[in-house]
Every structure is written in C-alpha cells, then in structure tokens.
C-alpha cells in the first residue's frame, strides 16, 4: 500500500537579534580591547625631582710616575749588601752599601740570614709591618707586586743581618782588603731598582710609555754580584714628583683651563689636591701632568700608578635624560608685552570687513630671555600681528626657536617645562634650579617623554 503523503509544512521561526546580547558583546569587546592595549603599551612612569645635587665624575687613569732620581754606580766589581732599607732616607756620609770583592762577607751573611736569633725585636716588627702594608694594598690583578715584595723583604732581612754584622767585622775574620763600605754622597730616599726612567723628560712621553707589557725593571738585591760601574742604587732627592696621564682630545678640551684637580689613589686610599697642566708629548699627543709635593715615599717603589681624577661638577636639579625633549616656539620681543610678571598679555591686531580691531590675548609664556618671550604655537598662529604698547610698531609671528624641556605631570596631564642644562653624563642631566617657567623640587615629570604629547591626559 502506498505511503500516505503528509500535508504538514514545518514552520521556520524567523531570526531575531537579541539587543541585550549585542550590548553585552560590545561591552565585552570594548573591555578586552582596553585590557590588551593596556597590557602591551609602554607603561607611564613618573620621576620626582629631588633636592639639588652635583654630578661627580671619577675618571681612572694609569699614570707614569716621574721623580728627581740620581743613580749611583759601583766603583768596582763585587757582591753588594745594603744597610739602608728601601724607602728610607739616607743622609750624607751614612753607609748605604758594602762591596765585597771576594764574597767572604756575603757568604757569611747568607748563612746567618736563616738564623732569626740574630734579629732584634725591632727588626722583626719592621718585617711584619712590611707584610701587613702589602696585604692591605694588594690587588690580585697586580700579582707581579708579590715578586717586588719578595725582593724587598730579602733586602730588608739582609740589611738587618749585615748591619748587625758590621759591628763584629774584625771578630768574624773578614779580610778588609776586599771589603769596604760606601757612604751616601747626597741625601734622599734610597731605592734599589732601575728602569731607565730616572732622567726621563716629560716632553719625551709617548703612548708607548704607558705600555706596561714592555716595561723593564731591574731590581738590585743584597748579595747580588755586580760588575764595576753597574747601577747599585738610586736616590730620590726631592719630595716633589709628578704623574703623567694620557688624554683624549675631548679630555684635553675639557681640562684646557684647569690648573688644579682633586685626585684619589685607590691603592693607598689617599686623596690630594694637585697642580695640573697639559703638555704635548714627543708623538704630538696631549698628556696631563699632575704635580705633587707629598706622598712620594708611599709610591717610591712604583713607576706606574692608578689615579682617579675626581670632579664635582655643576650643582642643580638631577633629571633623567630619557625625560628630555625639544619643542619649537614662536618668539616675540619683550617690548610687545604689557602687564605685570605672571599676568603678561599681548595686543593682537585683527582684520575683518568691518575694519581693523585690537584684541588682548594671554598665550602661555614658556620661557623668557632679556630680549624674547617664547610662545606656544598651539595657542597662537603664524602670521599673527602683535601691536607694541604705546607705539605704532607691529610684529608678525613667524620666527621660531627650540627649547629643551620635560613634561610636568603634576595635574595629571603633560605640560612642557623648559630646562637649562648645566651638566650631564650618560644617564642624567643637571639643570638650573629656580628658573622662571622651569621645574622645581618635588615636581612630577614624565620619565619617558616619547610616551606622551603636550596636553595629553595621563591619569585622573
């Protein structure tokens, strides 16, 4: 039997929009957009202006030490033994060293050096003091100083032993025919090394003079065999000494008018005010010469020395460089303003079909000099004609000049404030305090000026 056909037609419900759903979706999208935009955008950060400070610049140099040094040579070949410790002062006629031509006395000293019973308590205290001073100033990057200490202690020890032995010379059976002592012919600080810089002329300095890898130093030790006429010791005859430092062209220009500097020696934790001058070296480069009258003895055993030049620079308000920006302004002669400071106004001349009219305007003044006021271009238009008070003179706005400044955000929106930069380094600037139309202590400024524009509301 054939299937019976149905005459029922299914009713299709017409599509209708739910207004509530659309509104909810729109709100959801709006919120999502702003949440995402807030999450990915650069965050607005504020910097609070603090009390006036100074930028302190410490520049470290490795300097070349120059002194008034006189080298003494041996009269004959033989073994030398010293009686004055390095860094101590010798007076004229005092015994500096002995010359042992046959080695008899030197052999006796070497065998006695290991016997500390020959040393007085004062001798032992001096050795301990030398080790303590070295330990306080030692830096691992200057390991070569350990060898200098070794030679110095050897000289100290042998000088103690030899000084004590001189008193019993005849009893020890020393043949004085081959042994004699050598007195100092001039007074000064005794040093037992040579390096070729003893008579160095400052104007002979070149860049290679500061290459410590090529530096050659010859230490002279007690018990050492020297040829006749060989350097045996040197005497520093003056407390005055100098340090040469290399200068870049920028540093030379910066120090051009400088006659004194504050310096710091980190190795000994010492500071001093020194005379300063710029000289030209043999290679045509510029070098600084620091001249001192004290602390020579502390560094008498060194030719190279680390020195920091300390400069307290201009004092003012410290601002981050990232806050700085430049803005263009219209300039107008100060003669065209009228009224009291803080309420200055200008007379603008306008033209219409009815004729010429005068209108008083008060645009914001962002900066002022003795000759010009700086007006915001957003408040006045190019071509605006201003009338000079009590005169028929006219001035048409058009000349512009740029100012450096920051965005002040004290009121929640960006307001340009001009700054007068006195000094700067890589991260900060020092600006003059108390300037008209400028920033003040406790002002809130935008840390990154690129994140806003003039008048933009940042927060409420």
C-alpha positions as CSV (number, residue, x, y, z in Angstrom):
1,X,0.0,0.0,0.0
2,X,1.4,3.4,-1.0
3,X,2.6,5.7,1.8
4,X,0.2,8.5,2.6
5,X,1.6,11.9,1.8
6,X,1.7,14.4,4.7
7,X,0.4,17.9,4.0
8,X,2.0,19.3,7.2
9,X,4.6,22.1,6.5
10,X,7.2,22.7,9.2
11,X,7.1,26.3,10.4
12,X,10.5,28.1,10.4
13,X,11.0,30.5,13.2
14,X,12.2,33.9,11.9
15,X,15.7,35.0,13.0
16,X,15.7,37.9,15.6
17,X,18.5,39.7,17.2
18,X,18.8,39.9,21.0
19,X,19.7,43.5,21.8
20,X,20.9,42.6,25.3
21,X,23.3,40.1,23.8
22,X,24.7,42.6,21.3
23,X,25.2,45.2,24.0
24,X,26.9,42.7,26.3
25,X,29.2,41.5,23.4
26,X,30.1,45.1,22.5
27,X,31.0,45.9,26.1
28,X,33.0,42.7,26.4
29,X,35.0,43.5,23.2
30,X,35.5,47.1,24.4
31,X,36.9,45.9,27.7
32,X,39.0,43.2,26.1
33,X,40.5,45.8,23.7
34,X,41.4,48.2,26.5
35,X,42.8,45.4,28.7
36,X,45.0,44.2,25.9
37,X,46.0,47.7,24.9
38,X,47.0,48.5,28.5
39,X,48.9,45.3,28.8
40,X,51.0,45.8,25.6
41,X,51.6,49.5,25.7
42,X,54.5,51.2,27.4
43,X,53.8,52.0,31.0
44,X,53.7,55.6,32.0
45,X,56.3,56.2,34.7
46,X,56.9,59.3,36.7
47,X,60.1,60.8,38.1
48,X,60.0,63.0,41.2
49,X,62.5,65.9,41.1
50,X,64.7,65.7,44.2
51,X,66.9,68.2,46.1
52,X,69.8,69.8,44.2
53,X,72.8,67.6,43.7
54,X,76.1,67.5,41.8
55,X,77.3,65.0,39.3
56,X,80.6,63.5,40.4
57,X,82.8,62.2,37.7
58,X,85.6,59.8,38.7
59,X,87.9,59.1,35.7
60,X,90.6,56.4,36.3
61,X,94.0,56.6,34.6
62,X,97.1,54.6,34.8
63,X,99.8,57.2,35.3
64,X,103.6,57.2,34.7
65,X,105.4,58.4,37.8
66,X,108.4,60.8,37.4
67,X,110.7,61.8,40.2
68,X,114.1,63.5,40.7
69,X,116.3,60.4,40.8
70,X,120.0,60.0,40.8
71,X,121.6,56.6,40.0
72,X,124.8,55.6,41.8
73,X,127.2,53.1,40.1
74,X,129.6,50.7,41.8
75,X,133.4,51.6,42.0
76,X,134.4,48.0,41.4
77,X,133.0,44.5,40.8
78,X,131.8,42.6,43.8
79,X,128.9,41.5,45.9
80,X,126.7,44.3,47.3
81,X,125.0,44.3,50.6
82,X,122.7,47.1,51.7
83,X,122.4,48.8,55.1
84,X,119.5,51.2,54.5
85,X,116.1,49.8,53.8
86,X,114.4,50.8,50.6
87,X,112.2,53.8,51.1
88,X,114.2,55.1,54.0
89,X,116.2,58.3,53.9
90,X,120.0,58.3,53.7
91,X,122.0,61.3,55.0
92,X,125.3,62.4,53.5
93,X,128.0,60.1,54.9
94,X,125.7,57.3,56.1
95,X,126.6,53.8,54.8
96,X,124.3,52.7,52.0
97,X,126.0,49.5,50.9
98,X,129.2,47.4,51.2
99,X,131.2,46.0,48.4
100,X,132.5,42.5,49.0
101,X,135.0,41.7,46.2
102,X,135.9,38.2,47.3
103,X,132.5,37.1,48.5
104,X,133.7,36.2,52.0
105,X,131.3,38.6,53.8
106,X,128.4,37.8,51.6
107,X,128.7,34.1,52.3
108,X,128.7,34.8,56.0
109,X,125.6,36.9,55.6
110,X,123.8,34.2,53.6
111,X,124.4,31.6,56.3
112,X,123.3,34.0,59.0
113,X,120.1,35.1,57.3
114,X,118.3,31.9,58.2
115,X,119.1,32.4,61.8
116,X,116.4,34.7,63.2
117,X,118.1,34.8,66.6
118,X,120.4,37.5,65.1
119,X,117.4,39.8,64.5
120,X,116.2,42.2,67.2
121,X,112.6,42.6,68.1
122,X,112.6,45.9,66.2
123,X,113.9,44.1,63.1
124,X,111.1,41.5,63.3
125,X,108.5,44.2,63.8
126,X,109.7,46.0,60.7
127,X,109.3,42.8,58.6
128,X,105.8,42.2,60.0
129,X,104.8,45.8,59.2
130,X,106.0,45.4,55.6
131,X,103.9,42.3,55.2
132,X,100.8,43.9,56.7
133,X,101.1,47.0,54.5
134,X,101.4,44.8,51.4
135,X,98.4,42.7,52.4
136,X,96.2,45.8,52.8
137,X,97.1,47.2,49.4
138,X,97.4,44.0,47.4
139,X,95.2,43.5,44.3
140,X,95.1,40.2,42.5
141,X,95.4,41.8,39.1
142,X,98.8,43.1,40.1
143,X,100.4,39.8,41.0
144,X,103.8,41.0,39.9
145,X,103.9,43.0,43.1
146,X,104.5,39.8,45.0
147,X,107.9,39.5,43.5
148,X,108.6,43.1,44.3
149,X,107.7,42.3,47.9
150,X,110.0,39.2,47.9
151,X,113.0,41.3,46.8
152,X,112.1,44.0,49.3
153,X,111.9,41.5,52.2
154,X,115.2,39.9,51.1
155,X,116.9,43.3,51.1
156,X,115.3,44.2,54.5
157,X,116.4,40.9,56.1
158,X,120.0,41.0,54.8
159,X,120.3,44.7,55.7
160,X,119.3,43.8,59.3
161,X,121.8,41.0,59.4
162,X,124.6,42.9,57.7
163,X,124.1,46.0,59.9
164,X,124.4,43.8,63.0
165,X,127.5,42.0,61.5
166,X,129.4,45.2,60.7
167,X,129.9,45.8,64.4
168,X,131.7,42.4,64.8
169,X,133.6,42.6,61.4
170,X,137.1,42.0,62.8
171,X,136.0,39.3,65.2
172,X,134.4,37.4,62.2
173,X,137.8,37.3,60.5
174,X,136.7,39.3,57.4
175,X,139.6,40.4,55.2
176,X,139.0,44.2,55.0
177,X,141.4,44.4,51.9
178,X,138.5,43.1,49.7
179,X,135.7,44.6,51.7
180,X,134.7,48.2,52.1
181,X,131.6,50.3,52.8
182,X,130.2,53.0,50.6
183,X,128.7,56.2,52.1
184,X,126.0,58.3,50.5
185,X,127.2,61.4,48.8
186,X,123.8,63.1,48.8
187,X,120.8,62.9,51.0
188,X,117.5,61.4,49.8
189,X,115.2,58.4,49.7
190,X,117.1,55.2,48.7
191,X,115.6,52.9,46.1
192,X,117.0,49.6,44.8
193,X,115.8,49.3,41.3
194,X,116.4,51.0,37.9
195,X,114.2,51.1,34.8
196,X,115.6,53.8,32.5
197,X,113.0,56.4,33.5
198,X,115.4,58.1,36.1
199,X,116.2,61.1,33.8
200,X,113.0,61.0,31.7
201,X,111.9,64.3,30.3
202,X,108.1,64.7,30.5
203,X,108.0,66.1,26.9
204,X,109.5,62.8,25.7
205,X,106.4,60.9,26.7
206,X,104.6,58.9,24.0
207,X,101.7,56.5,24.1
208,X,104.1,53.6,24.3
209,X,105.4,55.0,27.6
210,X,102.2,53.6,29.2
211,X,102.6,50.1,27.8
212,X,103.4,48.1,31.0
213,X,103.9,44.9,29.0
214,X,107.0,46.4,27.5
215,X,108.2,47.9,30.8
216,X,111.6,46.5,32.0
217,X,112.7,46.9,35.6
218,X,115.9,45.7,37.1
219,X,115.8,45.0,40.9
220,X,119.1,45.1,42.8
221,X,119.3,42.7,45.8
222,X,121.6,42.2,48.7
223,X,124.1,39.5,47.9
224,X,124.0,40.2,44.2
225,X,127.2,40.2,42.2
226,X,127.6,43.4,40.2
227,X,130.2,44.5,37.6
228,X,132.2,47.6,38.1
229,X,130.3,50.7,37.0
230,X,126.9,49.0,37.3
231,X,123.9,50.8,38.9
232,X,123.7,49.8,42.5
233,X,121.0,52.1,43.9
234,X,119.4,55.4,43.2
235,X,118.5,58.3,45.4
236,X,115.2,60.3,45.2
237,X,116.4,63.8,46.2
238,X,113.2,65.7,46.2
239,X,109.7,65.3,47.7
240,X,108.2,66.9,44.6
241,X,107.1,64.3,42.0
242,X,104.7,64.2,39.1
243,X,102.3,61.8,37.3
244,X,101.8,61.8,33.5
245,X,98.4,60.6,32.2
246,X,97.2,60.2,28.6
247,X,94.4,62.5,27.5
248,X,91.9,62.1,24.6
249,X,91.1,65.2,22.5
250,X,87.8,65.5,24.4
251,X,89.6,65.4,27.8
252,X,92.2,67.9,26.6
253,X,89.4,70.3,25.7
254,X,87.6,69.7,29.0
255,X,90.8,70.3,31.1
256,X,92.1,73.2,28.9
257,X,91.6,75.9,31.6
258,X,92.1,73.6,34.6
259,X,95.1,74.4,36.9
260,X,94.3,72.1,39.9
261,X,92.4,68.8,40.4
262,X,91.3,66.5,43.2
263,X,92.9,63.1,42.8
264,X,92.4,59.8,44.7
265,X,94.9,56.9,44.9
266,X,92.7,53.8,45.5
267,X,95.8,51.6,46.2
268,X,96.6,53.5,49.4
269,X,93.2,55.2,50.0
270,X,94.8,58.7,49.7
271,X,93.4,61.9,48.3
272,X,95.2,65.1,47.4
273,X,94.7,68.4,45.6
274,X,97.4,68.7,42.8
275,X,98.6,71.2,40.3
276,X,97.6,70.3,36.7
277,X,98.9,71.2,33.3
278,X,98.7,69.9,29.8
279,X,101.8,69.0,27.8
280,X,102.4,67.8,24.3
281,X,104.4,64.6,24.0
282,X,107.0,63.6,21.5
283,X,104.3,61.8,19.5
284,X,102.2,65.0,19.3
285,X,99.5,63.7,21.6
286,X,98.3,65.6,24.7
287,X,99.1,64.4,28.2
288,X,98.2,65.7,31.6
289,X,100.8,66.4,34.2
290,X,99.8,66.1,37.9
291,X,102.3,67.7,40.2
292,X,102.5,66.7,43.9
293,X,104.6,67.7,46.9
294,X,103.7,64.8,49.2
295,X,103.1,61.0,49.3
296,X,106.2,60.5,47.2
297,X,107.6,57.9,49.6
298,X,104.4,55.9,49.6
299,X,104.9,55.1,45.9
300,X,108.7,55.3,45.6
301,X,108.9,51.6,44.6
302,X,106.5,52.0,41.7
303,X,106.7,53.5,38.2
304,X,103.0,53.1,37.3
305,X,100.1,54.1,39.5
306,X,96.3,54.1,39.2
307,X,94.9,57.5,39.9
308,X,91.3,58.7,39.9
309,X,90.5,62.3,39.0
310,X,87.5,63.5,41.0
311,X,85.4,66.3,39.7
312,X,82.4,67.8,41.5
313,X,80.6,69.4,38.6
314,X,77.7,71.8,38.5
315,X,75.0,71.7,41.2
316,X,71.3,71.7,40.3
317,X,68.3,69.5,39.8
318,X,69.0,66.0,38.6
319,X,66.8,64.7,35.8
320,X,67.0,61.5,33.7
321,X,68.0,62.1,30.1
322,X,65.0,60.0,28.9
323,X,62.7,62.7,30.1
324,X,64.2,65.4,27.8
325,X,62.5,66.6,24.6
326,X,62.8,69.6,22.3
327,X,59.9,71.8,21.3
328,X,59.5,74.7,18.8
329,X,58.2,78.0,20.0
330,X,57.3,81.4,18.4
331,X,59.5,84.2,19.7
332,X,58.3,87.7,20.3
333,X,60.3,90.7,21.6
334,X,59.7,91.5,25.2
335,X,58.7,95.1,24.3
336,X,55.4,93.8,22.9
337,X,54.2,92.5,26.2
338,X,52.3,94.5,28.8
339,X,51.2,94.0,32.4
340,X,52.9,92.5,35.5
341,X,55.1,89.4,35.5
342,X,52.8,86.4,35.6
343,X,49.9,88.3,34.1
344,X,51.5,89.4,30.8
345,X,49.3,90.0,27.8
346,X,49.7,91.0,24.2
347,X,47.6,93.1,21.8
348,X,46.6,91.2,18.7
349,X,45.5,93.1,15.6
350,X,42.7,91.5,13.7
351,X,41.2,92.4,10.3
352,X,37.6,92.0,9.1
353,X,35.2,93.5,6.6
354,X,34.3,96.0,9.4
355,X,37.9,97.1,9.7
356,X,40.9,96.7,12.0
357,X,40.3,95.8,15.6
358,X,42.5,95.1,18.6
359,X,42.2,92.1,20.9
360,X,44.1,91.4,24.2
361,X,45.4,87.8,24.3
362,X,47.3,85.9,27.1
363,X,49.1,83.0,25.5
364,X,51.2,80.8,27.8
365,X,54.8,82.0,28.1
366,X,57.2,79.0,28.3
367,X,60.5,80.8,28.6
368,X,61.9,84.3,28.6
369,X,65.3,85.9,28.0
370,X,66.3,89.6,28.3
371,X,65.1,90.1,24.7
372,X,62.5,87.4,23.8
373,X,59.4,85.6,25.1
374,X,58.7,82.1,23.9
375,X,55.0,81.4,23.0
376,X,53.3,78.0,22.3
377,X,52.4,77.6,18.6
378,X,49.2,75.8,19.7
379,X,47.9,79.0,21.3
380,X,48.9,81.5,18.6
381,X,49.1,81.1,14.9
382,X,51.8,82.0,12.4
383,X,51.2,85.4,10.8
384,X,49.5,86.8,14.0
385,X,50.2,90.5,14.2
386,X,51.0,92.0,17.6
387,X,51.0,95.7,18.4
388,X,53.7,97.2,20.5
389,X,52.2,99.1,23.5
390,X,52.1,102.9,23.1
391,X,53.6,102.6,19.7
392,X,52.6,102.1,16.0
393,X,55.2,99.2,15.7
394,X,53.9,95.9,14.6
395,X,55.4,92.4,14.9
396,X,54.3,89.3,12.9
397,X,54.8,85.9,14.5
398,X,56.9,83.6,12.4
399,X,60.4,83.4,13.9
400,X,60.8,80.1,15.9
401,X,63.4,78.7,18.3
402,X,63.6,75.4,20.1
403,X,63.8,74.7,23.8
404,X,64.8,71.7,25.7
405,X,62.4,70.6,28.4
406,X,60.4,67.9,30.1
407,X,56.7,67.1,30.6
408,X,55.4,68.1,34.0
409,X,52.5,65.9,35.1
410,X,51.6,67.4,38.5
411,X,48.0,67.9,37.4
412,X,47.6,64.6,35.5
413,X,48.3,65.9,32.0
414,X,51.5,66.7,30.2
415,X,52.7,70.3,30.4
416,X,56.0,71.3,28.8
417,X,58.5,72.9,31.2
418,X,61.8,74.4,29.9
419,X,65.1,73.3,31.5
420,X,68.5,75.0,31.4
421,X,71.1,72.2,31.3
422,X,74.3,72.9,33.3
423,X,76.0,69.4,33.2
424,X,75.3,65.9,32.1
425,X,76.6,62.4,31.9
426,X,75.4,59.2,30.1
427,X,72.2,58.9,32.1
428,X,71.4,62.2,33.8
429,X,71.5,66.0,33.4
430,X,71.8,68.7,36.0
431,X,69.5,71.6,35.3
432,X,69.5,75.1,36.8
433,X,67.2,75.5,39.8
434,X,64.8,78.4,40.3
435,X,64.3,79.3,36.6
436,X,61.1,81.0,35.6
437,X,58.8,78.6,33.7
438,X,61.1,75.7,34.7
439,X,60.9,72.7,37.0
440,X,61.2,72.8,40.8
441,X,61.9,70.4,43.7
442,X,59.2,67.7,44.1
443,X,57.7,68.3,40.6
444,X,56.5,65.1,38.9
445,X,57.9,64.7,35.4
446,X,57.3,62.1,32.8
447,X,60.2,59.6,32.8
448,X,60.0,58.9,29.1
449,X,58.9,62.0,27.1
450,X,58.2,59.9,24.0
451,X,55.2,58.3,25.6
452,X,53.0,61.4,25.6
453,X,52.3,64.7,23.8
454,X,51.6,68.2,25.0
455,X,48.3,68.4,26.9
456,X,47.6,64.6,26.9
457,X,45.7,63.4,29.9
458,X,47.8,60.6,31.6
459,X,45.8,59.9,34.7
460,X,42.9,61.5,36.7
